[in-house]
Amino acid sequence: MATRLYAVCIDGPDDDDTDAEEIAKDVESRLADRFGSHNYHRHSSSLFLVATNDLTDDVCKAAGIEDAESPQTGVVFRLHQMRAGYTFKRLWDWLSDLDIQV
């Protein structure tokens, strides 16, 4: 079965006491626990890609983005179009291993 691809865009810290890398590690841990290490890709500290058949709301909750009181804020987009660009080879390798539904 083809898999949907989502972009998880994490907001940066809203205070000086929280480190962006700390937030990214928390989100990464949540995604790994929910989807397994082969079904998500950390592109940067604020952008993750997730391959799953789950709904957008499920991906939000898995990343810790649930409501104003959640541990994390951000947004999740389901990606519907083909991809193009120049970036790290590891991203293209990860995408080529997936059966993505666009």
DSSP file (Angstrom, degrees, kcal/mol; ACC not computed):
  #  RESIDUE AA STRUCTURE BP1 BP2  ACC     N-H-->O    O-->H-N    N-H-->O    O-->H-N    TCO  KAPPA ALPHA  PHI   PSI    X-CA   Y-CA   Z-CA
    1    1 A M              0   0    0      0, 0.0    98,-0.2     0, 0.0   100,-0.1   0.000 360.0 360.0 360.0 137.8    0.0    0.0    0.0
    2    2 A A        -     0   0    0     98,-0.1     2,-0.4     1,-0.1    98,-0.2  -0.330 360.0-133.7 -67.6 150.2    1.3    3.5   -0.9
    3    3 A T  E     -a  100   0A   0     96,-4.0    98,-4.4    -2,-0.0     2,-0.2  -0.822   9.0-127.1-108.9 143.8    2.3    5.7    2.0
    4    4 A R  E     -aB 101  52A   0     48,-1.5    48,-2.0    -2,-0.4     2,-0.5  -0.588  21.0-138.0 -84.0 152.0    1.4    9.4    2.5
    5    5 A L  E     -CB  79  51A   0     96,-0.5    74,-2.9    74,-0.5     2,-0.3  -0.952  19.9-172.5-116.5 131.1    4.2   11.9    3.2
    6    6 A Y  E     -CB  78  50A   0     44,-2.7    44,-2.3    -2,-0.5     2,-0.5  -0.915  17.9-143.4-122.5 147.2    3.9   14.6    5.8
    7    7 A A  E     -CB  77  49A   0     70,-2.9    70,-2.5    -2,-0.3     2,-0.7  -0.956  12.9-159.3-106.6 124.5    6.0   17.6    6.7
    8    8 A V  E     -CB  76  48A   0     40,-3.4    40,-2.2    -2,-0.5     2,-0.6  -0.920   7.8-167.8-105.5 111.7    6.2   18.3   10.4
    9    9 A C  E     -CB  75  47A   0     66,-3.1    66,-2.4    -2,-0.7     2,-0.4  -0.897   7.6-156.7-106.3 113.6    7.3   22.0   10.9
   10   10 A I  E     -C   74   0A   0     36,-2.5    64,-0.3    -2,-0.6     2,-0.1  -0.731  13.3-125.7 -96.1 133.7    8.2   22.7   14.5
   11   11 A D        -     0   0    0     62,-2.5    62,-0.2    -2,-0.4     3,-0.1  -0.446  30.2-114.3 -70.2 149.4    8.1   26.2   16.0
   12   12 A G        -     0   0    0      1,-0.2    -1,-0.1    -2,-0.1    61,-0.1  -0.199  48.7 -67.8 -74.0 173.6   11.3   27.4   17.7
   13   13 A P        -     0   0    0      0, 0.0    -1,-0.2     0, 0.0     7,-0.1  -0.336  34.8-150.3 -64.8 145.1   11.6   28.1   21.4
   14   14 A D  S    S+     0   0    0     -3,-0.1     2,-0.3    -2,-0.0    -2,-0.0   0.267  77.2  41.2-100.4  11.3    9.6   31.0   22.6
   15   15 A D  S >  S-     0   0    0      3,-0.2     3,-0.6     1,-0.0     0, 0.0  -0.937  84.0-112.5-147.3 170.3   12.0   31.8   25.5
   16   16 A D  T 3  S+     0   0    0     -2,-0.3    -1,-0.0     1,-0.2    -2,-0.0   0.568 107.5  66.9 -82.2  -8.5   15.7   32.0   26.1
   17   17 A D  T 3  S+     0   0    0      2,-0.0     2,-0.5     1,-0.0    -1,-0.2   0.620  88.3  74.0 -88.5 -13.2   15.6   29.0   28.5
   18   18 A T  S <  S-     0   0    0     -3,-0.6     2,-0.4     4,-0.0    -3,-0.2  -0.869  72.3-141.4-108.7 133.6   14.7   26.4   25.9
   19   19 A D     >  -     0   0    0     -2,-0.5     4,-1.8     1,-0.1     3,-0.3  -0.747  10.9-138.0 -92.3 135.3   17.2   25.1   23.3
   20   20 A A  H  > S+     0   0    0     -2,-0.4     4,-2.4     1,-0.2     5,-0.1   0.863 106.8  53.9 -59.5 -36.6   16.0   24.4   19.7
   21   21 A E  H  > S+     0   0    0      2,-0.2     4,-2.4     1,-0.2    -1,-0.2   0.862 104.8  54.2 -67.4 -34.9   18.0   21.2   19.7
   22   22 A E  H  > S+     0   0    0     -3,-0.3     4,-1.8     2,-0.2    -1,-0.2   0.912 109.8  47.2 -62.9 -43.3   16.3   20.1   22.9
   23   23 A I  H  X S+     0   0    0     -4,-1.8     4,-2.5     2,-0.2    -2,-0.2   0.925 111.4  51.2 -63.0 -45.7   12.9   20.6   21.2
   24   24 A A  H  X S+     0   0    0     -4,-2.4     4,-2.9     1,-0.2    -2,-0.2   0.894 108.4  51.1 -61.1 -41.1   14.0   18.7   18.1
   25   25 A K  H  X S+     0   0    0     -4,-2.4     4,-2.3     2,-0.2    -1,-0.2   0.888 110.0  50.2 -64.8 -38.1   15.3   15.8   20.1
   26   26 A D  H  X S+     0   0    0     -4,-1.8     4,-2.1     2,-0.2    -2,-0.2   0.940 113.5  44.6 -64.4 -46.9   12.0   15.5   21.9
   27   27 A V  H  X S+     0   0    0     -4,-2.5     4,-2.6     1,-0.2     5,-0.2   0.922 112.9  51.7 -63.6 -43.7   10.0   15.6   18.7
   28   28 A E  H  X S+     0   0    0     -4,-2.9     4,-2.6     1,-0.2    -1,-0.2   0.903 109.2  50.3 -60.1 -42.0   12.4   13.1   17.1
   29   29 A S  H  X S+     0   0    0     -4,-2.3     4,-2.3     2,-0.2    -1,-0.2   0.909 110.9  49.4 -62.6 -42.6   12.0   10.7   20.0
   30   30 A R  H  X S+     0   0    0     -4,-2.1     4,-1.9     2,-0.2    -2,-0.2   0.920 112.8  46.6 -62.4 -44.9    8.2   11.0   19.8
   31   31 A L  H  X>S+     0   0    0     -4,-2.6     4,-3.3     2,-0.2     5,-0.5   0.904 112.2  50.2 -66.2 -41.1    8.2   10.3   16.0
   32   32 A A  H  X5S+     0   0    0     -4,-2.6     4,-1.7    -5,-0.2    -1,-0.2   0.910 110.6  50.1 -63.0 -42.0   10.6    7.4   16.4
   33   33 A D  H  <5S+     0   0    0     -4,-2.3    -1,-0.2    -5,-0.2    -2,-0.2   0.889 120.2  35.7 -62.6 -39.3    8.4    5.9   19.1
   34   34 A R  H  <5S+     0   0    0     -4,-1.9    -2,-0.2    -5,-0.2    -1,-0.2   0.888 133.9  19.3 -83.7 -41.6    5.2    6.2   17.0
   35   35 A F  H  <5S-     0   0    0     -4,-3.3    -3,-0.2    -5,-0.2    -2,-0.2   0.553 102.7-113.8-111.9 -10.5    6.4    5.5   13.5
   36   36 A G    ><< -     0   0    0     -4,-1.7     3,-1.6    -5,-0.5     4,-0.2   0.140  36.3 -81.5  84.1 152.4    9.8    3.7   13.8
   37   37 A S  G >  S+     0   0    0      1,-0.3     3,-0.5     2,-0.2    -1,-0.1   0.727 126.3  55.2 -65.9 -22.8   13.1    5.0   12.8
   38   38 A H  G 3  S+     0   0    0      1,-0.2    -1,-0.3    -3,-0.1    -2,-0.1   0.568 101.1  59.4 -86.6  -7.5   12.7    4.1    9.1
   39   39 A N  G <  S+     0   0    0     -3,-1.6    12,-3.0    -4,-0.1     2,-0.3   0.279 102.2  51.6-107.2  10.3    9.4    6.0    8.7
   40   40 A Y  E <   -D   50   0A   0     -3,-0.5     2,-0.4    10,-0.2    10,-0.2  -0.980  61.8-158.3-139.2 157.3   10.6    9.5    9.6
   41   41 A H  E     -D   49   0A   0      8,-2.8     8,-2.7    -2,-0.3     2,-0.8  -0.989  12.2-144.3-136.0 125.3   13.4   11.7    8.5
   42   42 A R  E     +D   48   0A   0     -2,-0.4     6,-0.2     6,-0.2     3,-0.1  -0.807  23.4 171.2 -88.6 111.3   14.9   14.6   10.4
   43   43 A H        -     0   0    0      4,-2.1     2,-0.3    -2,-0.8     5,-0.2   0.836  67.3 -22.0 -88.1 -37.3   15.9   17.2    7.8
   44   44 A S  S    S-     0   0    0      3,-2.0     3,-0.5   -20,-0.0    -1,-0.3  -0.898  79.9 -80.7-156.6-177.8   16.7   20.0   10.3
   45   45 A S  S    S+     0   0    0     -2,-0.3     3,-0.1     1,-0.2    -3,-0.0   0.668 131.0  33.3 -70.1 -12.8   15.9   20.9   13.9
   46   46 A S  S    S+     0   0    0      1,-0.2   -36,-2.5   -37,-0.1     2,-0.4   0.406 112.5  63.7-120.5   1.3   12.6   22.4   12.8
   47   47 A L  E     +B    9   0A   0     -3,-0.5    -4,-2.1   -38,-0.2    -3,-2.0  -0.976  51.0 167.8-135.7 124.0   11.6   20.1    9.9
   48   48 A F  E     -BD   8  42A   0    -40,-2.2   -40,-3.4    -2,-0.4     2,-0.4  -0.946  21.4-146.1-125.5 148.8   10.8   16.4    9.9
   49   49 A L  E     -BD   7  41A   0     -8,-2.7    -8,-2.8    -2,-0.3     2,-0.4  -0.945  15.0-165.1-113.1 140.6    9.2   14.2    7.2
   50   50 A V  E     -BD   6  40A   0    -44,-2.3   -44,-2.7    -2,-0.4     2,-0.6  -0.989  10.2-157.0-129.6 132.5    7.0   11.3    8.1
   51   51 A A  E     +B    5   0A   0    -12,-3.0     2,-0.3    -2,-0.4   -46,-0.2  -0.945  41.7 122.6-108.8 115.8    5.8    8.4    5.9
   52   52 A T  E     -B    4   0A   0    -48,-2.0   -48,-1.5    -2,-0.6    -2,-0.1  -0.981  64.6-126.6-162.5 162.7    2.6    6.9    7.2
   53   53 A N  S    S+     0   0    0     -2,-0.3   -48,-0.1   -50,-0.2   -51,-0.0   0.360  77.1 113.0 -95.4   2.2   -0.9    6.0    6.3
   54   54 A D  S    S-     0   0    0    -50,-0.1    -2,-0.1     1,-0.1     2,-0.1  -0.165  74.4 -98.1 -67.0 167.0   -2.1    7.8    9.4
   55   55 A L     >  -     0   0    0      1,-0.1     4,-1.8    23,-0.0     3,-0.3  -0.420  32.3-106.1 -83.3 162.8   -4.2   11.0    9.3
   56   56 A T  H  > S+     0   0    0      1,-0.2     4,-2.3     2,-0.2     5,-0.2   0.892 120.6  54.3 -56.7 -43.2   -2.7   14.5    9.7
   57   57 A D  H  > S+     0   0    0      1,-0.2     4,-2.4     2,-0.2    -1,-0.2   0.876 106.0  53.1 -60.5 -37.4   -4.2   14.9   13.2
   58   58 A D  H  > S+     0   0    0     -3,-0.3     4,-2.2     2,-0.2    -1,-0.2   0.890 108.5  49.0 -65.2 -39.3   -2.5   11.6   14.2
   59   59 A V  H  X S+     0   0    0     -4,-1.8     4,-1.9     2,-0.2     6,-0.2   0.900 109.9  52.8 -66.7 -40.5    0.9   12.9   13.0
   60   60 A C  H  X>S+     0   0    0     -4,-2.3     5,-2.8     1,-0.2     4,-0.6   0.953 111.3  45.5 -57.2 -51.0    0.3   16.1   14.9
   61   61 A K  H ><5S+     0   0    0     -4,-2.4     3,-1.0     1,-0.2    -2,-0.2   0.887 109.6  54.7 -62.4 -39.8   -0.4   14.3   18.1
   62   62 A A  H 3<5S+     0   0    0     -4,-2.2    -1,-0.2     1,-0.3    -2,-0.2   0.860 108.6  49.1 -62.8 -34.6    2.6   12.0   17.6
   63   63 A A  H 3<5S-     0   0    0     -4,-1.9    -1,-0.3    -3,-0.2    -2,-0.2   0.551 122.9-106.3 -80.4  -7.7    4.9   15.0   17.3
   64   64 A G  T <<5S+     0   0    0     -3,-1.0     8,-1.4    -4,-0.6     2,-0.9   0.582  81.1 129.8  91.9  11.5    3.4   16.5   20.5
   65   65 A I      < +     0   0    0     -5,-2.8    -1,-0.2    -6,-0.2    -2,-0.2  -0.843  21.2 124.9-100.3  99.4    1.4   19.2   18.6
   66   66 A E  S    S-     0   0    0     -2,-0.9     2,-0.3     1,-0.5    -1,-0.2   0.720  70.1 -29.8-124.5 -44.5   -2.1   18.9   20.1
   67   67 A D  S >  S-     0   0    0     -3,-0.3     3,-2.0     5,-0.2    -1,-0.5  -0.899  78.7 -67.1-161.8-173.4   -3.4   22.2   21.4
   68   68 A A  T 3  S+     0   0    0      1,-0.3     5,-0.0    -2,-0.3    -3,-0.0   0.741 130.4  50.5 -62.1 -22.8   -2.2   25.4   23.1
   69   69 A E  T 3  S+     0   0    0      3,-0.0    -1,-0.3     2,-0.0     4,-0.1   0.379  86.1 120.3 -95.4   3.6   -1.2   23.5   26.2
   70   70 A S  S <  S-     0   0    0     -3,-2.0    -5,-0.1     2,-0.1    -6,-0.0  -0.189  76.2-115.4 -67.5 159.8    0.9   20.9   24.3
   71   71 A P  S    S+     0   0    0      0, 0.0     2,-0.3     0, 0.0    -6,-0.1   0.715  99.1  31.9 -67.3 -18.9    4.6   20.4   24.9
   72   72 A Q        -     0   0    0     -8,-1.4    -6,-0.4    -5,-0.1     2,-0.3  -0.983  66.1-154.3-140.5 148.4    5.3   21.6   21.3
   73   73 A T        +     0   0    0     -2,-0.3   -62,-2.5   -62,-0.2     2,-0.3  -0.893  41.4  96.8-118.9 155.2    3.8   23.9   18.8
   74   74 A G  E     -C   10   0A   0     -2,-0.3     2,-0.3   -64,-0.3   -64,-0.2  -0.979  58.2 -90.6 160.5-162.0    4.0   23.8   15.0
   75   75 A V  E     -C    9   0A   0    -66,-2.4   -66,-3.1    -2,-0.3     2,-0.4  -0.986  17.6-145.7-146.1 151.5    2.1   22.6   12.0
   76   76 A V  E     -C    8   0A   0     -2,-0.3     2,-0.4   -68,-0.2   -68,-0.2  -0.980  14.4-168.7-121.9 132.6    1.8   19.4    9.9
   77   77 A F  E     -C    7   0A   0    -70,-2.5   -70,-2.9    -2,-0.4     2,-0.6  -0.956  19.9-135.9-118.0 136.8    1.2   19.4    6.1
   78   78 A R  E     -C    6   0A   0     -2,-0.4     2,-0.5   -72,-0.2   -72,-0.2  -0.830  28.6-133.0 -85.5 127.9    0.3   16.4    4.0
   79   79 A L  E     +C    5   0A   0    -74,-2.9   -74,-0.5    -2,-0.6    -2,-0.0  -0.719  32.3 170.2 -88.0 124.9    2.5   16.8    0.9
   80   80 A H        +     0   0    0     -2,-0.5     2,-0.2     2,-0.1    -1,-0.1   0.564  51.1  68.1-111.1 -13.4    0.5   16.2   -2.3
   81   81 A Q  S    S-     0   0    0      1,-0.1    -2,-0.0     0, 0.0     0, 0.0  -0.672  86.8 -90.3-112.7 164.5    2.9   17.2   -5.1
   82   82 A M        -     0   0    0     -2,-0.2     2,-0.3     1,-0.1    -1,-0.1  -0.212  45.8-120.1 -63.9 160.5    6.1   15.9   -6.5
   83   83 A R        +     0   0    0      2,-0.0     2,-0.3     0, 0.0    -1,-0.1  -0.766  33.3 165.9-110.1 152.3    9.3   17.0   -5.0
   84   84 A A        +     0   0    0     -2,-0.3     2,-0.3     2,-0.0     0, 0.0  -0.974  24.3  86.7-155.3 155.0   12.2   18.9   -6.6
   85   85 A G        -     0   0    0     -2,-0.3     2,-0.5     2,-0.1    -2,-0.0  -0.868  66.2 -78.2 144.5-174.5   15.3   20.7   -5.3
   86   86 A Y        +     0   0    0     -2,-0.3     2,-0.3     0, 0.0     3,-0.0  -0.990  62.2 122.6-126.2 121.5   18.8   20.4   -4.1
   87   87 A T        -     0   0    0     -2,-0.5     5,-0.1     1,-0.1    -2,-0.1  -0.846  61.7 -29.7-158.5-168.5   19.5   19.1   -0.6
   88   88 A F    >>  -     0   0    0     -2,-0.3     3,-1.2     1,-0.1     4,-1.1  -0.271  49.9-130.8 -59.9 138.0   21.3   16.4    1.4
   89   89 A K  H 3> S+     0   0    0      1,-0.3     4,-2.6     2,-0.2     5,-0.2   0.828 103.8  67.8 -58.8 -33.9   21.7   13.1   -0.4
   90   90 A R  H 3> S+     0   0    0      1,-0.2     4,-2.1     2,-0.2    -1,-0.3   0.822  97.3  53.7 -61.0 -29.8   20.4   11.2    2.7
   91   91 A L  H <> S+     0   0    0     -3,-1.2     4,-2.7     2,-0.2    -1,-0.2   0.944 109.7  45.9 -67.9 -47.1   16.9   12.8    2.1
   92   92 A W  H  X S+     0   0    0     -4,-1.1     4,-2.2     1,-0.2    -2,-0.2   0.886 112.6  51.7 -63.1 -38.2   16.8   11.6   -1.5
   93   93 A D  H  X S+     0   0    0     -4,-2.6     4,-0.9     2,-0.2    -1,-0.2   0.929 110.6  47.9 -62.5 -45.3   17.9    8.1   -0.4
   94   94 A W  H >< S+     0   0    0     -4,-2.1     3,-0.7     1,-0.2     4,-0.3   0.931 113.3  47.8 -61.4 -46.5   15.2    8.0    2.3
   95   95 A L  H >< S+     0   0    0     -4,-2.7     3,-1.5     1,-0.2     5,-0.2   0.868 106.0  57.6 -64.3 -36.5   12.5    9.1   -0.2
   96   96 A S  H 3< S+     0   0    0     -4,-2.2    -1,-0.2     1,-0.3    -2,-0.2   0.739 101.2  57.7 -68.7 -20.2   13.6    6.6   -2.8
   97   97 A D  T << S+     0   0    0     -4,-0.9    -1,-0.3    -3,-0.7     2,-0.3   0.519  96.8  81.7 -84.4  -4.9   13.1    3.7   -0.3
   98   98 A L  S <  S-     0   0    0     -3,-1.5     2,-0.9    -4,-0.3   -96,-0.1  -0.684  73.8-136.0-104.3 154.0    9.4    4.7    0.2
   99   99 A D        -     0   0    0     -2,-0.3   -96,-4.0   -98,-0.2     2,-0.3  -0.811  39.8-167.1-101.7  86.4    6.3    3.9   -1.8
  100  100 A I  E     -a    3   0A   0     -2,-0.9     2,-0.6   -98,-0.2   -96,-0.2  -0.593  17.9-148.6 -88.8 134.7    4.8    7.4   -1.5
  101  101 A Q  E      a    4   0A   0    -98,-4.4   -96,-0.5    -2,-0.3    -2,-0.0  -0.895 360.0 360.0 -96.8 119.2    1.3    8.3   -2.4
  102  102 A V              0   0    0     -2,-0.6    -1,-0.1   -98,-0.1   -98,-0.1   0.387 360.0 360.0-111.2 360.0    1.1   11.9   -3.8
